[in-house]
Amino acid sequence: MTMHRPLAGLAAAALIGLAGWTTAQDKAGGRPAPGGKEGSHQQQYWDCAKACDDCARMCDACGNHCANLVAQGQKHHLETLKTCQDCADVCRAAGAVTARTGPFSDAICTACADACKRCGEACEKHGAGDPIMKKCADECKRCEQACRDMLKHTGHGADRK
């Protein structure tokens, strides 16, 4: 069944409406209006989302590294394998919610900052002798800070650490 052109236009308009596009975004060709409070506010969310996505990828890589170490008999890496897996999942969720400026950004950023702190501390225990775990610990610290900055920006975490 083919869609008639007027119906295709309505379907596209509905999709744009569902995506939450604002008038300011429509006028800027689908991008947030540059500068000003709205652009700066949106950029804060996007910066946090990027840090979360970067951390999720690094935690996935480190988790794989830990799985290989466990397979080689280094069973003490089972804990960091699990922390990296959980942290990656939390970071992915935080990246998705903050990228769309979701109303639960404060809740997921709180969880993400806490997960990154714990994962970073676990990986840091092995970081001196293991460059992958050191990189994961560093990425977790960056993400934790980005989430805490996001919480300050939204007014939900100025006193958290």
DSSP file (Angstrom, degrees, kcal/mol; ACC not computed):
  #  RESIDUE AA STRUCTURE BP1 BP2  ACC     N-H-->O    O-->H-N    N-H-->O    O-->H-N    TCO  KAPPA ALPHA  PHI   PSI    X-CA   Y-CA   Z-CA
    1    1 A M              0   0    0      0, 0.0     2,-0.3     0, 0.0     0, 0.0   0.000 360.0 360.0 360.0 127.5    0.0    0.0    0.0
    2    2 A T        -     0   0    0      1,-0.0     2,-0.5     0, 0.0     0, 0.0  -0.653 360.0-125.0 -94.8 151.4    1.5    3.4   -1.0
    3    3 A M        -     0   0    0     -2,-0.3     2,-0.1     2,-0.0    -1,-0.0  -0.793  22.4-124.8 -96.6 133.0    1.1    6.5    1.0
    4    4 A H     >  -     0   0    0     -2,-0.5     4,-2.3     1,-0.1     3,-0.4  -0.417  27.7-110.3 -71.0 151.6   -0.3    9.6   -0.6
    5    5 A R  H  > S+     0   0    0      1,-0.2     4,-2.2     2,-0.2     5,-0.2   0.878 116.5  51.8 -54.8 -45.2    1.8   12.7   -0.5
    6    6 A P  H  > S+     0   0    0      0, 0.0     4,-1.8     0, 0.0    -1,-0.2   0.901 112.2  47.4 -61.1 -37.2   -0.5   14.6    1.9
    7    7 A L  H  > S+     0   0    0     -3,-0.4     4,-2.5     2,-0.2    -2,-0.2   0.873 108.5  54.5 -69.9 -36.0   -0.5   11.6    4.3
    8    8 A A  H  X S+     0   0    0     -4,-2.3     4,-2.4     1,-0.2    -1,-0.2   0.903 108.0  50.5 -63.3 -39.8    3.3   11.3    4.1
    9    9 A G  H  X S+     0   0    0     -4,-2.2     4,-2.3     2,-0.2    -1,-0.2   0.897 110.7  48.6 -63.9 -40.9    3.5   15.0    5.1
   10   10 A L  H  X S+     0   0    0     -4,-1.8     4,-2.4     2,-0.2    -2,-0.2   0.896 110.5  51.2 -65.5 -39.7    1.2   14.4    8.1
   11   11 A A  H  X S+     0   0    0     -4,-2.5     4,-2.2     2,-0.2    -2,-0.2   0.918 111.1  47.9 -63.9 -42.5    3.2   11.3    9.1
   12   12 A A  H  X S+     0   0    0     -4,-2.4     4,-2.4     1,-0.2    -2,-0.2   0.910 111.4  50.6 -64.1 -41.6    6.5   13.3    9.0
   13   13 A A  H  X S+     0   0    0     -4,-2.3     4,-2.3     1,-0.2    -2,-0.2   0.889 109.8  50.8 -63.3 -38.7    4.9   16.1   11.0
   14   14 A A  H  X S+     0   0    0     -4,-2.4     4,-2.5     2,-0.2    -1,-0.2   0.906 109.8  50.0 -65.3 -41.3    3.7   13.6   13.6
   15   15 A L  H  X S+     0   0    0     -4,-2.2     4,-1.8     2,-0.2    -2,-0.2   0.908 110.7  49.4 -63.6 -41.6    7.2   12.1   13.9
   16   16 A I  H  <>S+     0   0    0     -4,-2.4     5,-1.5     1,-0.2     4,-0.4   0.916 111.6  49.5 -63.9 -41.5    8.8   15.5   14.3
   17   17 A G  H ><5S+     0   0    0     -4,-2.3     3,-1.1     1,-0.2    -2,-0.2   0.891 110.0  50.8 -63.6 -39.6    6.2   16.3   17.0
   18   18 A L  H 3<5S+     0   0    0     -4,-2.5    -1,-0.2     1,-0.3    -2,-0.2   0.809 102.1  61.3 -68.1 -29.1    6.9   13.0   18.7
   19   19 A A  T 3<5S-     0   0    0     -4,-1.8    -1,-0.3    -5,-0.2    -2,-0.2   0.585 113.6-118.7 -75.4  -8.1   10.6   13.8   18.7
   20   20 A G  T < 5 +     0   0    0     -3,-1.1    -3,-0.2    -4,-0.4     2,-0.2   0.765  48.0 172.4  81.5  26.1    9.9   16.9   20.8
   21   21 A W      < -     0   0    0     -5,-1.5    -1,-0.2     1,-0.1     2,-0.2  -0.463  19.2-146.1 -70.9 138.7   11.2   19.4   18.4
   22   22 A T     >  -     0   0    0     -2,-0.2     4,-2.5     1,-0.1     5,-0.2  -0.556  25.6-106.9-100.5 168.0   10.5   23.0   19.4
   23   23 A T  H  > S+     0   0    0      1,-0.2     4,-2.3     2,-0.2     5,-0.2   0.896 121.4  54.4 -59.6 -40.3    9.8   26.0   17.3
   24   24 A A  H  > S+     0   0    0      1,-0.2     4,-1.1     2,-0.2    -1,-0.2   0.885 109.7  47.5 -62.4 -37.5   13.2   27.4   18.0
   25   25 A Q  H  4>S+     0   0    0      2,-0.2     5,-2.6     1,-0.2     6,-0.7   0.908 109.5  52.7 -69.8 -40.8   14.7   24.1   16.7
   26   26 A D  H ><5S+     0   0    0     -4,-2.5     3,-1.5     1,-0.2    -2,-0.2   0.906 107.9  51.5 -60.6 -41.5   12.6   24.1   13.6
   27   27 A K  H 3<5S+     0   0    0     -4,-2.3    -1,-0.2     1,-0.3    -2,-0.2   0.787 107.3  53.8 -66.9 -27.0   13.7   27.7   12.8
   28   28 A A  T 3<5S-     0   0    0     -4,-1.1     3,-0.4     3,-0.4    -1,-0.3   0.172 127.0 -97.7 -93.4  18.0   17.3   26.6   13.1
   29   29 A G  T < 5S-     0   0    0     -3,-1.5    -3,-0.2     1,-0.2    -2,-0.1   0.848  84.7 -43.2  73.0  34.7   16.9   23.8   10.6
   30   30 A G  S   <S+     0   0    0     -5,-2.6    -1,-0.2     1,-0.4    -4,-0.2   0.438 119.5 104.8  91.0  -0.9   16.4   21.1   13.3
   31   31 A R  S    S-     0   0    0     -6,-0.7    -3,-0.4    -3,-0.4    -1,-0.4  -0.816  81.3 -95.1-109.3 153.7   19.2   22.3   15.5
   32   32 A P        -     0   0    0      0, 0.0    -7,-0.1     0, 0.0    -1,-0.1  -0.321  54.3 -88.8 -61.2 149.2   18.8   24.2   18.8
   33   33 A A        -     0   0    0      1,-0.1     6,-0.1    -3,-0.0    -8,-0.1  -0.406  53.1-111.1 -58.6 129.8   19.0   28.0   18.4
   34   34 A P  S    S-     0   0    0      0, 0.0     5,-0.1     0, 0.0     4,-0.1  -0.284  74.8  -4.6 -66.9 149.9   22.6   28.9   18.7
   35   35 A G  S  > S+     0   0    0      1,-0.1     4,-1.3     3,-0.1     5,-0.2  -0.016  89.2  86.3  66.2-173.0   23.8   30.9   21.8
   36   36 A G  H  > S-     0   0    0      3,-0.2     4,-2.1     2,-0.2     5,-0.2   0.088  97.4 -62.3  69.1 174.7   21.5   32.2   24.4
   37   37 A K  H  > S+     0   0    0      1,-0.2     4,-2.7     2,-0.2     5,-0.2   0.889 132.5  53.3 -64.4 -41.9   20.3   30.3   27.5
   38   38 A E  H  > S+     0   0    0      1,-0.2     4,-2.4     2,-0.2    -1,-0.2   0.918 111.2  45.6 -63.2 -44.1   18.4   27.6   25.5
   39   39 A G  H  X S+     0   0    0     -4,-1.3     4,-2.2     2,-0.2    -1,-0.2   0.903 115.5  46.6 -65.6 -42.0   21.5   26.7   23.4
   40   40 A S  H  X S+     0   0    0     -4,-2.1     4,-1.8     2,-0.2    -2,-0.2   0.896 112.1  51.1 -66.0 -41.8   23.8   26.7   26.5
   41   41 A H  H  X S+     0   0    0     -4,-2.7     4,-1.4     1,-0.2    -2,-0.2   0.934 112.2  45.9 -61.4 -48.2   21.3   24.6   28.5
   42   42 A Q  H  X S+     0   0    0     -4,-2.4     4,-2.3     1,-0.2    -1,-0.2   0.890 108.8  56.4 -63.2 -40.0   21.0   22.0   25.7
   43   43 A Q  H  X S+     0   0    0     -4,-2.2     4,-2.8     1,-0.2    -1,-0.2   0.873 101.7  56.8 -62.1 -37.1   24.7   21.9   25.3
   44   44 A Q  H  X S+     0   0    0     -4,-1.8     4,-1.8     1,-0.2    -1,-0.2   0.911 109.0  46.5 -59.3 -43.2   25.2   21.0   29.0
   45   45 A Y  H  X S+     0   0    0     -4,-1.4     4,-2.5     2,-0.2    -2,-0.2   0.918 113.1  48.7 -65.0 -44.1   22.9   18.0   28.4
   46   46 A W  H  X S+     0   0    0     -4,-2.3     4,-2.4     2,-0.2    -2,-0.2   0.880 108.8  53.0 -66.0 -38.6   24.7   16.9   25.3
   47   47 A D  H  X S+     0   0    0     -4,-2.8     4,-2.1     2,-0.2    -1,-0.2   0.915 111.5  46.6 -62.3 -41.9   28.1   17.3   26.9
   48   48 A C  H  X S+     0   0    0     -4,-1.8     4,-2.4    -5,-0.2    -2,-0.2   0.919 110.6  52.5 -64.9 -43.9   26.9   15.0   29.7
   49   49 A A  H  X S+     0   0    0     -4,-2.5     4,-2.5     1,-0.2    -2,-0.2   0.896 109.2  50.0 -60.2 -41.0   25.5   12.5   27.2
   50   50 A K  H  X S+     0   0    0     -4,-2.4     4,-2.8     2,-0.2     5,-0.2   0.926 109.9  49.6 -64.2 -45.1   28.8   12.3   25.3
   51   51 A A  H  X S+     0   0    0     -4,-2.1     4,-2.2     1,-0.2    -2,-0.2   0.902 112.2  49.1 -60.5 -40.3   30.7   11.7   28.5
   52   52 A C  H  X S+     0   0    0     -4,-2.4     4,-2.4     2,-0.2    -2,-0.2   0.918 112.2  47.2 -65.1 -44.2   28.3    8.9   29.5
   53   53 A D  H  X S+     0   0    0     -4,-2.5     4,-2.0     2,-0.2    -2,-0.2   0.903 111.9  50.4 -65.2 -41.1   28.5    7.3   26.0
   54   54 A D  H  X S+     0   0    0     -4,-2.8     4,-2.0     1,-0.2    -1,-0.2   0.917 112.1  47.8 -61.4 -43.1   32.3    7.5   26.1
   55   55 A C  H  X S+     0   0    0     -4,-2.2     4,-3.0    -5,-0.2     5,-0.2   0.894 107.7  55.1 -66.5 -40.5   32.4    5.9   29.5
   56   56 A A  H  X S+     0   0    0     -4,-2.4     4,-2.2     1,-0.2    -1,-0.2   0.917 109.1  48.0 -58.9 -43.4   30.0    3.1   28.5
   57   57 A R  H  X S+     0   0    0     -4,-2.0     4,-2.2     2,-0.2    -1,-0.2   0.917 113.1  47.3 -64.2 -42.7   32.2    2.2   25.6
   58   58 A M  H  X S+     0   0    0     -4,-2.0     4,-2.8     1,-0.2     5,-0.2   0.905 111.3  50.9 -67.1 -40.5   35.3    2.1   27.8
   59   59 A C  H  X S+     0   0    0     -4,-3.0     4,-2.7     2,-0.2    -1,-0.2   0.875 109.3  51.8 -64.2 -36.7   33.6    0.1   30.5
   60   60 A D  H  X S+     0   0    0     -4,-2.2     4,-2.0    -5,-0.2    -2,-0.2   0.930 112.2  46.0 -62.7 -44.7   32.5   -2.4   27.8
   61   61 A A  H  X S+     0   0    0     -4,-2.2     4,-2.1     2,-0.2    -2,-0.2   0.913 114.9  46.7 -64.6 -42.8   36.1   -2.7   26.6
   62   62 A C  H  X S+     0   0    0     -4,-2.8     4,-2.9     2,-0.2    -2,-0.2   0.890 109.3  54.5 -68.4 -39.0   37.4   -3.0   30.1
   63   63 A G  H  X S+     0   0    0     -4,-2.7     4,-2.2     2,-0.2    -1,-0.2   0.907 109.1  48.4 -59.3 -41.7   34.7   -5.6   31.0
   64   64 A N  H  X S+     0   0    0     -4,-2.0     4,-2.1     2,-0.2    -2,-0.2   0.904 110.7  51.2 -63.6 -42.0   35.9   -7.7   28.0
   65   65 A H  H  X S+     0   0    0     -4,-2.1     4,-2.0     1,-0.2    -2,-0.2   0.924 110.4  48.9 -59.7 -45.9   39.5   -7.3   29.2
   66   66 A C  H  X S+     0   0    0     -4,-2.9     4,-2.6     1,-0.2    -2,-0.2   0.875 107.4  55.3 -64.0 -37.9   38.5   -8.5   32.7
   67   67 A A  H  X S+     0   0    0     -4,-2.2     4,-2.3     1,-0.2    -1,-0.2   0.903 107.9  49.4 -61.4 -40.7   36.6  -11.5   31.2
   68   68 A N  H  X S+     0   0    0     -4,-2.1     4,-1.2     2,-0.2    -1,-0.2   0.896 110.7  49.9 -64.8 -39.4   39.8  -12.5   29.4
   69   69 A L  H  <>S+     0   0    0     -4,-2.0     5,-2.5     2,-0.2    -2,-0.2   0.894 110.3  49.9 -66.0 -39.6   41.8  -12.1   32.6
   70   70 A V  H ><5S+     0   0    0     -4,-2.6     3,-1.9     1,-0.2    -2,-0.2   0.915 108.0  53.7 -63.7 -42.3   39.2  -14.3   34.5
   71   71 A A  H 3<5S+     0   0    0     -4,-2.3    -1,-0.2     1,-0.3    -2,-0.2   0.785 104.0  56.7 -62.6 -27.2   39.5  -16.9   31.7
   72   72 A Q  T 3<5S-     0   0    0     -4,-1.2    -1,-0.3    -5,-0.1    -2,-0.2   0.390 131.2 -94.7 -84.9   3.4   43.2  -16.9   32.2
   73   73 A G  T < 5S+     0   0    0     -3,-1.9     2,-1.7     1,-0.1    -3,-0.2   0.430  87.0 129.1 102.0  -0.5   42.7  -17.8   35.9
   74   74 A Q    > < +     0   0    0     -5,-2.5     3,-2.0     1,-0.2    -1,-0.1  -0.567  27.8 171.4 -88.6  76.2   42.8  -14.3   37.5
   75   75 A K  G >   +     0   0    0     -2,-1.7     3,-2.0     1,-0.3     4,-0.3   0.692  63.8  75.7 -64.4 -21.4   39.5  -14.8   39.3
   76   76 A H  G >  S+     0   0    0      1,-0.3     3,-0.5    -3,-0.2     4,-0.5   0.658  85.2  67.5 -66.7 -12.0   39.9  -11.6   41.3
   77   77 A H  G <> S+     0   0    0     -3,-2.0     4,-2.3     1,-0.2    -1,-0.3   0.475  74.4  87.4 -84.5  -1.6   38.9   -9.7   38.1
   78   78 A L  H <> S+     0   0    0     -3,-2.0     4,-2.1     1,-0.2    -1,-0.2   0.894  86.3  53.3 -62.5 -38.1   35.4  -11.1   38.3
   79   79 A E  H <> S+     0   0    0     -3,-0.5     4,-2.5    -4,-0.3    -1,-0.2   0.937 111.0  44.1 -62.1 -46.7   34.4   -8.1   40.5
   80   80 A T  H  > S+     0   0    0     -4,-0.5     4,-2.6     1,-0.2     5,-0.2   0.843 109.2  58.2 -70.5 -30.7   35.7   -5.5   38.0
   81   81 A L  H  X S+     0   0    0     -4,-2.3     4,-2.0     2,-0.2    -1,-0.2   0.949 111.0  42.3 -57.8 -47.9   34.1   -7.5   35.2
   82   82 A K  H  X S+     0   0    0     -4,-2.1     4,-2.5     2,-0.2     5,-0.2   0.900 113.9  50.4 -68.7 -40.8   30.7   -7.1   36.9
   83   83 A T  H  X S+     0   0    0     -4,-2.5     4,-2.8     1,-0.2     5,-0.2   0.911 111.3  49.5 -64.9 -39.5   31.2   -3.5   37.9
   84   84 A C  H  X S+     0   0    0     -4,-2.6     4,-2.5     2,-0.2    -1,-0.2   0.910 111.1  49.3 -65.3 -40.9   32.2   -2.6   34.4
   85   85 A Q  H  X S+     0   0    0     -4,-2.0     4,-1.9    -5,-0.2    -2,-0.2   0.946 115.2  43.2 -63.2 -47.5   29.2   -4.3   32.9
   86   86 A D  H  X S+     0   0    0     -4,-2.5     4,-2.4     1,-0.2     5,-0.2   0.920 114.0  50.7 -64.8 -42.9   26.8   -2.6   35.3
   87   87 A C  H  X S+     0   0    0     -4,-2.8     4,-3.0    -5,-0.2     5,-0.2   0.914 108.1  53.0 -62.4 -42.0   28.5    0.8   34.9
   88   88 A A  H  X S+     0   0    0     -4,-2.5     4,-2.4    -5,-0.2    -1,-0.2   0.912 110.1  48.1 -59.1 -42.5   28.3    0.5   31.1
   89   89 A D  H  X S+     0   0    0     -4,-1.9     4,-2.0     2,-0.2    -1,-0.2   0.916 113.3  46.5 -65.5 -43.0   24.6   -0.1   31.3
   90   90 A V  H  X S+     0   0    0     -4,-2.4     4,-2.6     1,-0.2    -2,-0.2   0.919 113.0  50.1 -65.2 -42.6   23.9    2.8   33.6
   91   91 A C  H  X S+     0   0    0     -4,-3.0     4,-2.8     2,-0.2    -2,-0.2   0.902 108.6  52.2 -62.7 -41.0   26.1    5.1   31.5
   92   92 A R  H  X S+     0   0    0     -4,-2.4     4,-2.0    -5,-0.2    -1,-0.2   0.919 111.3  47.1 -61.2 -43.0   24.2    4.1   28.3
   93   93 A A  H  X S+     0   0    0     -4,-2.0     4,-2.5     2,-0.2     5,-0.2   0.920 112.8  49.0 -64.3 -43.1   20.9    4.8   30.0
   94   94 A A  H  X S+     0   0    0     -4,-2.6     4,-2.6     1,-0.2     5,-0.3   0.900 109.5  52.6 -64.0 -40.1   22.2    8.2   31.3
   95   95 A G  H  X S+     0   0    0     -4,-2.8     4,-1.8     1,-0.2    -1,-0.2   0.906 111.6  46.0 -61.4 -41.7   23.5    9.1   27.8
   96   96 A A  H  X S+     0   0    0     -4,-2.0     4,-1.1     2,-0.2    -2,-0.2   0.930 115.1  45.4 -67.8 -45.6   20.1    8.4   26.2
   97   97 A V  H  <>S+     0   0    0     -4,-2.5     5,-2.9     1,-0.2     3,-0.3   0.919 116.6  43.9 -67.0 -44.1   18.1   10.3   28.8
   98   98 A T  H ><5S+     0   0    0     -4,-2.6     3,-1.6     1,-0.2    -1,-0.2   0.844 105.7  62.2 -72.7 -31.1   20.4   13.3   28.9
   99   99 A A  H 3<5S+     0   0    0     -4,-1.8    -1,-0.2    -5,-0.3    -2,-0.2   0.842 110.6  40.1 -61.6 -31.4   20.7   13.5   25.1
  100  100 A R  T 3<5S-     0   0    0     -4,-1.1    -1,-0.3    -3,-0.3    -2,-0.2   0.245 114.4-117.4-100.6  13.7   17.0   14.0   24.9
  101  101 A T  T < 5 -     0   0    0     -3,-1.6    -3,-0.2     1,-0.1    -2,-0.1   0.904  47.3-165.7  53.3  46.0   16.9   16.4   27.9
  102  102 A G    > < -     0   0    0     -5,-2.9     3,-1.7    -6,-0.1     4,-0.2  -0.204  30.5-119.5 -66.7 152.7   14.7   13.9   29.7
  103  103 A P  T 3  S+     0   0    0      0, 0.0     3,-0.3     0, 0.0     4,-0.2   0.664 113.5  55.0 -67.1 -15.8   12.7   14.9   32.8
  104  104 A F  T 3> S+     0   0    0      1,-0.2     4,-2.5     2,-0.1     5,-0.3   0.131  70.8 114.1-101.8  20.2   14.6   12.1   34.7
  105  105 A S  H <> S+     0   0    0     -3,-1.7     4,-2.4     1,-0.2     5,-0.2   0.881  75.8  52.8 -56.8 -39.1   18.0   13.4   33.9
  106  106 A D  H  > S+     0   0    0     -3,-0.3     4,-1.8    -4,-0.2    -1,-0.2   0.920 110.6  46.6 -64.9 -42.1   18.7   14.3   37.5
  107  107 A A  H  > S+     0   0    0      1,-0.2     4,-2.0     2,-0.2    -2,-0.2   0.926 116.3  42.9 -66.2 -45.3   17.8   10.8   38.7
  108  108 A I  H  X S+     0   0    0     -4,-2.5     4,-2.7     1,-0.2    -1,-0.2   0.853 112.5  53.3 -73.5 -32.8   19.8    9.0   36.1
  109  109 A C  H  X S+     0   0    0     -4,-2.4     4,-2.6    -5,-0.3    -1,-0.2   0.859 107.8  51.7 -68.9 -33.6   22.8   11.3   36.5
  110  110 A T  H  X S+     0   0    0     -4,-1.8     4,-2.0    -5,-0.2    -2,-0.2   0.946 113.7  43.7 -63.9 -47.7   22.8   10.7   40.2
  111  111 A A  H  X S+     0   0    0     -4,-2.0     4,-2.6     2,-0.2    -2,-0.2   0.900 114.6  50.1 -63.1 -41.4   22.9    6.9   39.6
  112  112 A C  H  X S+     0   0    0     -4,-2.7     4,-3.0     2,-0.2     5,-0.2   0.927 109.3  49.9 -66.1 -45.6   25.5    7.3   36.8
  113  113 A A  H  X S+     0   0    0     -4,-2.6     4,-2.1     1,-0.2    -1,-0.2   0.920 113.8  46.7 -59.3 -43.2   27.8    9.4   39.0
  114  114 A D  H  X S+     0   0    0     -4,-2.0     4,-2.1     2,-0.2    -2,-0.2   0.913 113.3  47.9 -65.8 -43.5   27.6    6.9   41.8
  115  115 A A  H  X S+     0   0    0     -4,-2.6     4,-2.8     1,-0.2     5,-0.2   0.915 112.3  49.6 -63.2 -43.1   28.1    3.9   39.5
  116  116 A C  H  X S+     0   0    0     -4,-3.0     4,-2.8     2,-0.2     5,-0.2   0.881 108.7  52.8 -65.4 -37.9   31.1    5.6   37.8
  117  117 A K  H  X S+     0   0    0     -4,-2.1     4,-2.1    -5,-0.2    -1,-0.2   0.948 114.1  42.2 -60.8 -48.0   32.6    6.4   41.2
  118  118 A R  H  X S+     0   0    0     -4,-2.1     4,-2.0     2,-0.2    -2,-0.2   0.902 117.3  45.9 -67.7 -42.1   32.4    2.8   42.3
  119  119 A C  H  X S+     0   0    0     -4,-2.8     4,-2.7     2,-0.2     5,-0.3   0.926 112.4  51.3 -67.2 -44.0   33.5    1.3   39.0
  120  120 A G  H  X S+     0   0    0     -4,-2.8     4,-2.2    -5,-0.2    -2,-0.2   0.900 110.4  48.9 -59.8 -41.6   36.4    3.8   38.8
  121  121 A E  H  X S+     0   0    0     -4,-2.1     4,-1.1    -5,-0.2    -1,-0.2   0.899 111.4  49.8 -65.2 -40.6   37.6    2.9   42.3
  122  122 A A  H  < S+     0   0    0     -4,-2.0     4,-0.4     1,-0.2     3,-0.4   0.921 115.3  42.6 -64.7 -43.9   37.4   -0.8   41.5
  123  123 A C  H >X S+     0   0    0     -4,-2.7     3,-1.4     1,-0.2     4,-0.7   0.839 105.7  63.4 -72.0 -32.4   39.4   -0.5   38.3
  124  124 A E  H >X S+     0   0    0     -4,-2.2     4,-0.5    -5,-0.3     3,-0.5   0.808  89.7  68.2 -63.1 -29.2   41.9    1.9   39.9
  125  125 A K  H 3< S+     0   0    0     -4,-1.1    -1,-0.3    -3,-0.4    -2,-0.2   0.801 113.9  29.8 -58.7 -28.3   43.0   -0.9   42.3
  126  126 A H  H X> S+     0   0    0     -3,-1.4     3,-0.8    -4,-0.4     4,-0.6   0.423  96.0  97.6-108.3  -2.7   44.5   -2.6   39.2
  127  127 A G  H X<  +     0   0    0     -4,-0.7     3,-0.6    -3,-0.5     7,-0.3   0.776  69.3  65.8 -64.0 -31.7   45.3    0.5   37.2
  128  128 A A  T 3< S+     0   0    0     -4,-0.5    -1,-0.2     1,-0.2    -2,-0.1   0.878 116.3  27.6 -61.2 -37.0   49.0    0.9   38.1
  129  129 A G  T <4 S+     0   0    0     -3,-0.8    -1,-0.2     1,-0.2    -2,-0.2   0.370 119.2  59.3-105.3   5.4   49.9   -2.4   36.3
  130  130 A D    <X  -     0   0    0     -3,-0.6     4,-2.1    -4,-0.6     5,-0.2  -0.892  58.2-164.8-140.4 105.6   47.1   -2.5   33.7
  131  131 A P  H  > S+     0   0    0      0, 0.0     4,-2.2     0, 0.0     5,-0.1   0.800  91.0  54.0 -63.6 -29.7   46.7    0.3   31.2
  132  132 A I  H  > S+     0   0    0      2,-0.2     4,-2.1     1,-0.2     5,-0.1   0.926 111.2  44.7 -70.1 -43.4   43.2   -0.7   30.1
  133  133 A M  H  > S+     0   0    0      2,-0.2     4,-2.4     1,-0.2    -6,-0.2   0.852 112.2  53.2 -69.7 -32.6   42.0   -0.7   33.7
  134  134 A K  H  X S+     0   0    0     -4,-2.1     4,-2.4    -7,-0.3    -2,-0.2   0.922 109.4  48.7 -64.7 -44.3   43.7    2.7   34.3
  135  135 A K  H  X S+     0   0    0     -4,-2.2     4,-2.4     2,-0.2    -2,-0.2   0.891 111.3  50.2 -63.8 -38.8   42.0    4.1   31.2
  136  136 A C  H  X S+     0   0    0     -4,-2.1     4,-2.5     2,-0.2    -2,-0.2   0.927 110.0  49.9 -64.8 -44.6   38.6    2.8   32.4
  137  137 A A  H  X S+     0   0    0     -4,-2.4     4,-1.9     1,-0.2    -2,-0.2   0.914 112.5  48.0 -59.8 -42.7   39.2    4.4   35.9
  138  138 A D  H  X S+     0   0    0     -4,-2.4     4,-2.1     2,-0.2    -2,-0.2   0.904 111.5  49.3 -64.6 -42.1   40.1    7.7   34.2
  139  139 A E  H  X S+     0   0    0     -4,-2.4     4,-2.4     1,-0.2    -2,-0.2   0.885 109.3  52.8 -65.7 -38.4   37.0    7.6   32.0
  140  140 A C  H  X S+     0   0    0     -4,-2.5     4,-2.8     2,-0.2    -1,-0.2   0.892 107.7  51.4 -63.8 -39.3   34.8    6.8   34.9
  141  141 A K  H  X S+     0   0    0     -4,-1.9     4,-2.3     2,-0.2    -2,-0.2   0.912 110.3  49.2 -63.4 -42.4   36.2    9.8   36.8
  142  142 A R  H  X S+     0   0    0     -4,-2.1     4,-2.3     2,-0.2    -2,-0.2   0.914 113.8  45.7 -62.9 -42.6   35.5   12.1   33.8
  143  143 A C  H  X S+     0   0    0     -4,-2.4     4,-2.6     2,-0.2     5,-0.2   0.911 110.2  53.1 -68.8 -42.3   31.9   10.7   33.5
  144  144 A E  H  X S+     0   0    0     -4,-2.8     4,-2.4     1,-0.2    -1,-0.2   0.932 111.5  46.9 -57.1 -45.1   31.3   11.1   37.2
  145  145 A Q  H  X S+     0   0    0     -4,-2.3     4,-2.6     2,-0.2    -1,-0.2   0.907 110.4  52.0 -65.2 -41.1   32.4   14.7   37.0
  146  146 A A  H  X S+     0   0    0     -4,-2.3     4,-2.1     1,-0.2    -1,-0.2   0.902 111.7  47.3 -61.4 -40.9   30.2   15.4   34.0
  147  147 A C  H  X S+     0   0    0     -4,-2.6     4,-2.3     2,-0.2    -2,-0.2   0.898 111.8  49.2 -68.3 -40.0   27.2   13.9   35.7
  148  148 A R  H  X S+     0   0    0     -4,-2.4     4,-2.0    -5,-0.2    -2,-0.2   0.888 111.4  50.1 -66.7 -37.3   27.9   15.9   38.9
  149  149 A D  H  X S+     0   0    0     -4,-2.6     4,-2.4     2,-0.2    -2,-0.2   0.898 109.5  51.9 -63.8 -39.7   28.2   19.1   36.8
  150  150 A M  H  X S+     0   0    0     -4,-2.1     4,-2.2     1,-0.2    -2,-0.2   0.910 107.7  51.6 -62.6 -42.9   24.9   18.2   35.1
  151  151 A L  H  X>S+     0   0    0     -4,-2.3     5,-2.7     1,-0.2     6,-0.9   0.888 110.2  48.7 -62.6 -39.4   23.3   17.9   38.5
  152  152 A K  H ><5S+     0   0    0     -4,-2.0     3,-0.7     5,-0.3    -1,-0.2   0.908 109.6  53.4 -64.2 -41.2   24.6   21.3   39.5
  153  153 A H  H 3<5S+     0   0    0     -4,-2.4    -2,-0.2     1,-0.3    -1,-0.2   0.874 112.3  43.4 -61.5 -38.6   23.3   22.7   36.2
  154  154 A T  H 3<5S-     0   0    0     -4,-2.2    -1,-0.3    -5,-0.1    -2,-0.2   0.541 114.2-117.3 -86.4  -4.9   19.8   21.4   36.8
  155  155 A G  T <<5S+     0   0    0     -3,-0.7    -3,-0.2    -4,-0.6    -2,-0.1   0.708  87.1 107.3  79.8  20.0   19.9   22.4   40.5
  156  156 A H  S   <S+     0   0    0     -5,-2.7    -4,-0.2    -6,-0.2    -5,-0.1   0.269  81.4  26.4-113.3  10.6   19.6   18.9   41.8
  157  157 A G    >   +     0   0    0     -6,-0.9     3,-1.5    -8,-0.1    -5,-0.3   0.284  63.3 126.8-161.2  26.2   23.0   18.2   43.1
  158  158 A A  T 3  S+     0   0    0     -7,-0.3    -6,-0.1     1,-0.3    -2,-0.0   0.809  89.5  41.8 -61.8 -27.7   25.1   21.2   44.2
  159  159 A D  T 3  S+     0   0    0     -7,-0.0    -1,-0.3     2,-0.0     2,-0.3   0.350  94.5 102.4-102.1   7.5   25.6   19.6   47.6
  160  160 A R    <         0   0    0     -3,-1.5    -3,-0.1     1,-0.1    -8,-0.0  -0.633 360.0 360.0 -90.6 147.7   26.3   16.0   46.4
  161  161 A K              0   0    0     -2,-0.3    -1,-0.1   -47,-0.0   -13,-0.0   0.259 360.0 360.0-155.6 360.0   29.8   14.4   46.1
